[in-house]
């Protein structure tokens, strides 16, 4: 049976390599003798063009994996999932969609040891629930991409999101997310209500730890009726990112004393595989250090991926997720610049020059609300874009290849900035 490469990769990441006497076997055919079935998924629409794995574990749970959080999705995706969900809820889809992925455990392994071999059983144990199911989309995996499971109880109630770190880069992301949601959540809770300004809701950390050769971070579910951010051209008011910044504020620091600047320098030092890029980045940073090294910047935590698709609204509250790029020691205001850059580059499909112009315009016109002095706003734009250039190199270095939207065009941007 033809099987897409993304599906084959996903099977290996979640259930391991198949082979003689493997403790776990995930197969699109029948389980051989010596294995007992433990999990079963409908492969939608087919193994050759897989888009979803939907658990065959009760109609309500199967439907929930497709329709929960549908208000966060685009209209077309929402409609598709609604139709599929209705089919699984009635049982019609189970009858019509005949492609199955069956996961079996070797028969000689005691039931009490299932959690040592099956990710689902491990999650059930660490979350301390009697039964779980999970559904997920099937996407190409590169070393910087991690499977994210939507985890549900047997009756379809959402239990959380499980992010699976499987490579060095994705394990670092999973660890960063766990540390960030725990730290920011605790800081916001400690500040108490009525302390001035809006505060985002951060999902609670339910579990973080290793399992076999993976690193797993599980965060609490979002409200079932959370809706997406309607207008990408109107980011949430500055008070939300200022609350994030203040969760790890260190006051005002000179540019070259900041942890952010040191991280940029470390990023450039890792560019030995790209000497042209390393030389251009170093020249621009040297020029900034000469002109602005003693400039005082307000320093705190930034979310690191503040974009319309990582925030949502429910009952008047802002919910924020995907904290895997968060860091302390960053100049306050970078999150707003990231929003403008990503909306231009990713959402609008603009070329890099247009996205750079959007950042420069936002720095000039919008950073006053974040306490950034007029003379530091061009500097902030440069710092943000240098961060994006080092980040895209880091992802390339991790095995994901260059993002063609940024490279090689970013060499031309750097050339314009050289002193």
C-alpha positions as CSV (number, residue, x, y, z in Angstrom):
1,X,0.0,0.0,0.0
2,X,1.6,3.4,-1.0
3,X,2.4,5.4,2.1
4,X,3.5,9.1,2.1
5,X,6.9,9.9,3.6
6,X,5.4,12.3,6.2
7,X,3.2,9.4,7.5
8,X,6.1,7.0,7.6
9,X,8.2,9.5,9.5
10,X,5.4,10.2,12.0
11,X,4.9,6.5,12.7
12,X,8.6,6.1,13.4
13,X,8.7,9.2,15.7
14,X,5.7,8.1,17.8
15,X,5.8,4.3,17.8
16,X,9.4,3.5,16.8
17,X,11.0,1.5,14.0
18,X,9.3,-1.8,13.1
19,X,11.3,-5.0,12.9
20,X,11.5,-8.5,14.2
21,X,10.4,-8.7,17.8
22,X,9.9,-5.0,18.1
23,X,7.9,-4.3,21.3
24,X,5.5,-2.0,19.4
25,X,4.4,-2.5,15.8
26,X,2.4,0.2,13.9
27,X,1.0,-1.2,10.6
28,X,-1.4,-0.3,7.9
29,X,-2.2,-4.0,7.5
30,X,-3.1,-6.8,9.9
31,X,-1.1,-7.3,13.0
32,X,1.0,-10.5,12.8
33,X,0.7,-13.2,15.4
34,X,2.4,-12.3,18.6
35,X,0.9,-8.8,18.9
36,X,-2.2,-7.6,20.6
37,X,-4.0,-4.5,19.3
38,X,-3.8,-1.4,21.5
39,X,-4.7,1.6,19.3
40,X,-6.3,2.1,16.0
41,X,-6.6,5.2,13.8
42,X,-8.4,6.1,10.6
43,X,-5.9,7.5,8.1
44,X,-7.7,10.4,6.4
45,X,-8.0,10.5,3.4
46,X,-5.5,7.7,2.5
47,X,-2.0,6.5,3.5
48,X,-0.6,8.0,0.2
49,X,-2.1,11.4,1.0
50,X,-2.5,11.3,4.8
51,X,-3.7,14.5,6.4
52,X,-5.1,13.3,9.8
53,X,-4.9,10.3,12.1
54,X,-8.3,10.0,13.8
55,X,-8.6,7.6,16.7
56,X,-11.2,4.8,16.3
57,X,-12.1,4.9,20.0
58,X,-15.7,6.0,20.4
59,X,-17.6,8.3,18.2
60,X,-17.5,11.4,20.4
61,X,-13.7,11.2,21.0
62,X,-13.0,10.7,17.3
63,X,-15.2,13.7,16.3
64,X,-13.6,15.8,19.1
65,X,-10.1,15.4,17.6
66,X,-11.3,17.0,14.4
67,X,-13.7,19.7,15.7
68,X,-12.4,20.9,19.0
69,X,-11.0,24.4,18.7
70,X,-12.5,24.8,15.3
71,X,-13.0,28.5,15.9
72,X,-9.3,29.0,15.7
73,X,-9.2,27.7,12.1
74,X,-9.8,29.3,8.8
75,X,-13.3,29.0,7.2
76,X,-12.3,26.3,4.7
77,X,-10.5,24.2,7.2
78,X,-13.2,24.6,9.7
79,X,-15.8,23.5,7.2
80,X,-13.8,20.4,6.2
81,X,-13.3,19.4,9.8
82,X,-16.9,20.0,10.7
83,X,-18.0,17.6,7.9
84,X,-15.5,15.0,8.9
85,X,-16.3,15.3,12.6
86,X,-20.0,14.8,11.8
87,X,-19.2,11.7,9.9
88,X,-17.1,10.2,12.8
89,X,-19.8,11.3,15.4
90,X,-22.5,9.3,13.5
91,X,-20.1,6.4,12.7
92,X,-20.5,6.9,9.0
93,X,-16.9,7.9,8.5
94,X,-15.7,4.8,10.3
95,X,-17.6,2.7,7.8
96,X,-16.5,4.6,4.7
97,X,-12.9,5.3,5.5
98,X,-11.3,1.9,5.4
99,X,-7.6,2.8,5.8
100,X,-6.5,1.9,9.3
101,X,-3.3,2.3,11.2
102,X,-3.2,-0.3,13.9
103,X,-0.7,-0.2,16.8
104,X,0.1,-3.4,18.6
105,X,2.1,-4.4,21.6
106,X,4.0,-7.6,21.7
107,X,1.9,-10.2,23.5
108,X,4.5,-11.2,26.0
109,X,4.8,-7.7,27.4
110,X,2.6,-7.4,30.6
111,X,-0.1,-4.8,30.7
112,X,1.6,-3.1,33.6
113,X,4.6,-2.4,31.3
114,X,2.6,-0.9,28.4
115,X,3.5,2.7,29.5
116,X,7.1,1.8,29.0
117,X,6.5,1.2,25.3
118,X,3.4,3.1,24.2
119,X,3.3,6.9,24.2
120,X,-0.5,6.9,24.7
121,X,-0.2,4.7,27.8
122,X,2.6,6.9,29.1
123,X,0.5,10.0,28.7
124,X,-2.4,8.3,30.4
125,X,-0.2,7.5,33.4
126,X,1.4,10.9,33.8
127,X,-1.9,12.7,33.4
128,X,-3.5,10.2,35.8
129,X,-6.7,9.6,33.8
130,X,-8.4,6.2,33.1
131,X,-8.3,6.5,29.3
132,X,-7.0,8.9,26.7
133,X,-7.1,9.2,22.9
134,X,-5.2,11.6,20.7
135,X,-5.5,12.8,17.2
136,X,-3.0,14.7,15.1
137,X,-2.4,16.1,11.7
138,X,0.2,14.5,9.4
139,X,2.8,17.0,8.2
140,X,6.3,16.7,6.9
141,X,8.8,16.5,9.8
142,X,12.1,18.3,9.6
143,X,14.6,18.4,12.5
144,X,12.9,21.6,13.7
145,X,9.3,20.3,13.5
146,X,7.7,18.4,16.3
147,X,4.5,16.4,16.4
148,X,1.8,18.0,18.5
149,X,-0.9,15.7,19.8
150,X,-4.4,16.9,20.9
151,X,-5.1,14.7,23.9
152,X,-8.7,13.8,24.9
153,X,-10.4,11.7,27.4
154,X,-12.3,8.7,26.3
155,X,-15.6,10.7,26.1
156,X,-14.0,13.4,24.0
157,X,-13.2,16.0,26.7
158,X,-10.0,17.9,25.9
159,X,-7.1,17.1,28.3
160,X,-4.3,19.2,26.7
161,X,-1.7,19.4,24.1
162,X,1.4,17.2,24.1
163,X,4.4,18.4,22.2
164,X,7.0,15.8,21.3
165,X,10.6,16.7,21.2
166,X,12.5,14.1,19.1
167,X,15.6,15.9,17.7
168,X,18.0,18.2,19.5
169,X,16.2,21.3,18.2
170,X,12.7,20.1,19.0
171,X,13.8,18.9,22.5
172,X,15.2,22.4,23.2
173,X,11.9,23.9,22.0
174,X,9.9,21.6,24.3
175,X,12.1,22.4,27.2
176,X,11.8,26.2,26.5
177,X,8.1,26.0,26.3
178,X,7.8,24.1,29.6
179,X,10.0,26.6,31.4
180,X,8.3,29.6,29.9
181,X,4.7,28.7,30.6
182,X,5.6,27.7,34.2
183,X,7.5,30.9,34.9
184,X,5.1,33.3,33.2
185,X,2.1,31.6,34.7
186,X,3.5,31.8,38.2
187,X,4.6,35.4,37.8
188,X,1.2,36.5,36.5
189,X,-0.6,34.6,39.3
190,X,1.7,36.1,41.9
191,X,1.0,39.6,40.7
192,X,-2.7,39.1,41.5
193,X,-5.8,40.6,39.9
194,X,-6.3,44.4,39.8
195,X,-2.5,45.2,39.6
196,X,-3.0,47.4,36.5
197,X,-3.1,46.6,32.8
198,X,-4.3,43.5,30.9
199,X,-2.7,40.1,31.5
200,X,-2.7,37.2,29.1
201,X,-3.8,33.7,30.0
202,X,-1.1,31.1,29.8
203,X,-1.8,27.4,29.6
204,X,-0.8,25.5,32.7
205,X,2.1,23.0,32.5
206,X,0.7,19.6,33.1
207,X,3.8,17.5,32.5
208,X,7.3,17.8,31.2
209,X,9.9,15.0,31.1
210,X,11.7,12.4,29.1
211,X,10.2,9.2,27.8
212,X,12.4,6.8,26.0
213,X,14.4,8.9,23.5
214,X,11.7,11.7,23.4
215,X,11.1,14.8,25.5
216,X,7.5,15.6,26.2
217,X,5.7,18.8,27.2
218,X,2.0,18.7,28.0
219,X,0.1,21.9,28.5
220,X,-3.5,22.4,29.6
221,X,-6.3,22.7,27.1
222,X,-7.7,26.0,25.9
223,X,-11.3,26.9,26.5
224,X,-13.4,24.8,24.1
225,X,-14.9,27.9,22.5
226,X,-11.8,30.0,22.2
227,X,-11.8,31.9,18.9
228,X,-9.0,33.1,16.7
229,X,-7.7,36.7,16.5
230,X,-9.9,38.3,13.9
231,X,-7.8,41.2,12.6
232,X,-4.1,40.5,12.0
233,X,-3.5,44.2,11.3
234,X,-4.6,45.0,14.9
235,X,-2.4,43.2,17.4
236,X,-3.5,42.9,21.1
237,X,-3.0,46.0,23.0
238,X,0.6,46.6,24.3
239,X,-0.4,45.9,27.9
240,X,-0.4,42.2,27.2
241,X,3.1,42.0,26.0
242,X,4.2,44.4,28.7
243,X,2.8,42.0,31.3
244,X,4.9,39.2,29.7
245,X,7.9,41.5,29.8
246,X,7.3,42.3,33.4
247,X,7.1,38.6,34.3
248,X,10.9,38.6,34.2
249,X,11.9,42.3,34.1
250,X,15.4,43.3,34.8
251,X,15.0,47.0,34.5
252,X,17.2,49.0,32.1
253,X,20.5,47.7,30.7
254,X,23.1,48.9,28.2
255,X,22.7,47.1,24.9
256,X,25.9,45.2,25.0
257,X,25.3,44.1,28.6
258,X,22.0,42.3,27.7
259,X,21.6,38.6,27.4
260,X,19.9,39.2,24.1
261,X,23.0,40.8,22.7
262,X,25.1,37.9,23.9
263,X,22.8,35.4,22.3
264,X,23.1,37.2,19.0
265,X,26.9,37.1,19.3
266,X,26.7,33.4,20.0
267,X,24.4,32.9,17.0
268,X,27.0,34.6,14.7
269,X,29.8,32.5,16.2
270,X,27.8,29.4,15.1
271,X,27.8,30.6,11.4
272,X,31.0,28.9,10.4
273,X,29.2,27.0,7.7
274,X,28.1,30.4,6.1
275,X,31.2,32.7,6.1
276,X,29.5,35.4,4.1
277,X,26.6,35.6,6.5
278,X,28.8,35.5,9.5
279,X,31.0,38.3,8.2
280,X,28.0,40.5,7.3
281,X,26.3,39.9,10.6
282,X,29.5,40.7,12.5
283,X,30.0,43.9,10.6
284,X,26.5,45.1,11.3
285,X,26.7,44.2,15.0
286,X,30.0,45.9,15.4
287,X,28.5,49.0,13.9
288,X,25.6,48.9,16.3
289,X,27.9,48.3,19.3
290,X,30.0,51.4,18.3
291,X,26.9,53.6,17.9
292,X,24.5,52.2,20.6
293,X,26.6,50.0,22.9
294,X,25.8,52.2,25.9
295,X,22.2,52.9,24.9
296,X,19.8,51.9,27.7
297,X,17.0,49.5,26.8
298,X,14.2,48.2,29.0
299,X,14.7,44.5,29.4
300,X,12.3,41.7,30.2
301,X,10.8,38.5,28.8
302,X,9.5,38.2,25.3
303,X,7.1,35.6,24.0
304,X,9.3,35.1,20.9
305,X,6.5,34.1,18.5
306,X,3.8,36.7,19.1
307,X,1.6,36.2,16.0
308,X,-2.1,36.1,15.2
309,X,-2.2,32.3,15.1
310,X,-0.7,31.9,18.6
311,X,-3.3,34.0,20.4
312,X,-7.1,33.6,20.9
313,X,-10.0,35.1,22.7
314,X,-12.6,33.7,25.1
315,X,-15.0,35.6,27.4
316,X,-13.1,38.8,27.0
317,X,-9.7,37.2,27.9
318,X,-6.6,36.8,25.7
319,X,-5.1,33.3,25.6
320,X,-1.5,32.8,24.4
321,X,0.2,29.6,23.5
322,X,3.3,28.3,21.7
323,X,6.1,29.7,24.0
324,X,8.9,27.6,22.5
325,X,10.9,30.7,21.5
326,X,10.4,32.7,24.6
327,X,13.4,34.1,26.4
328,X,14.3,36.5,29.2
329,X,16.8,39.3,28.9
330,X,15.2,40.8,25.7
331,X,14.5,44.4,24.8
332,X,10.9,45.2,25.5
333,X,8.9,45.7,22.3
334,X,10.3,42.9,20.1
335,X,7.1,41.0,20.2
336,X,5.2,43.8,18.5
337,X,7.9,43.9,15.7
338,X,7.6,40.1,15.4
339,X,3.9,40.4,14.9
340,X,4.3,42.9,12.1
341,X,7.1,40.9,10.4
342,X,5.3,37.6,10.4
343,X,2.0,39.1,9.2
344,X,3.8,40.6,6.3
345,X,6.1,37.7,5.5
346,X,3.9,34.7,6.3
347,X,0.3,35.8,6.2
348,X,0.5,38.2,3.3
349,X,3.4,36.4,1.5
350,X,5.3,39.7,1.1
351,X,8.9,39.7,0.0
352,X,11.6,40.2,2.7
353,X,12.1,43.8,1.8
354,X,8.4,44.6,2.4
355,X,8.5,42.7,5.7
356,X,11.6,44.6,6.8
357,X,9.8,47.9,5.9
358,X,6.9,46.8,8.0
359,X,9.2,46.2,11.0
360,X,10.9,49.6,10.5
361,X,7.5,51.4,10.2
362,X,6.2,49.6,13.4
363,X,9.4,50.5,15.3
364,X,9.1,54.2,14.3
365,X,5.3,54.5,14.8
366,X,4.3,52.0,17.5
367,X,7.1,51.5,20.0
368,X,6.4,54.6,22.0
369,X,3.6,52.6,23.7
370,X,6.3,50.2,24.9
371,X,8.4,52.9,26.5
372,X,11.1,52.9,23.7
373,X,12.7,56.3,23.2
374,X,12.6,57.8,19.7
375,X,16.4,57.5,19.3
376,X,16.3,53.8,20.1
377,X,13.5,52.7,17.7
378,X,15.7,52.2,14.6
379,X,18.0,50.2,16.8
380,X,15.1,48.0,17.9
381,X,14.2,47.2,14.3
382,X,17.7,46.2,13.6
383,X,18.0,44.0,16.7
384,X,14.7,42.2,15.9
385,X,15.7,41.5,12.3
386,X,19.1,40.3,13.4
387,X,17.4,37.9,15.8
388,X,15.3,36.6,12.9
389,X,18.3,36.1,10.7
390,X,20.1,34.1,13.5
391,X,17.0,32.1,14.2
392,X,16.6,31.1,10.5
393,X,20.3,30.1,10.4
394,X,19.8,28.1,13.6
395,X,16.9,26.2,12.0
396,X,19.0,25.6,8.9
397,X,21.9,24.3,11.0
398,X,19.5,22.0,12.7
399,X,18.8,20.2,9.4
400,X,15.7,22.0,8.3
401,X,17.3,23.8,5.4
402,X,17.1,27.5,4.6
403,X,13.8,29.4,4.7
404,X,13.7,30.7,1.1
405,X,11.6,33.7,2.2
406,X,14.7,34.9,4.2
407,X,17.8,33.5,2.5
408,X,19.6,34.7,0.5
409,X,17.6,37.9,0.5
410,X,18.7,38.7,4.0
411,X,22.3,39.1,2.7
412,X,21.1,42.1,0.7
413,X,19.4,43.6,3.8
414,X,22.6,43.2,5.8
415,X,24.6,44.8,3.1
416,X,22.5,48.0,3.2
417,X,23.0,48.2,7.0
418,X,26.8,47.9,7.0
419,X,28.5,51.0,8.4
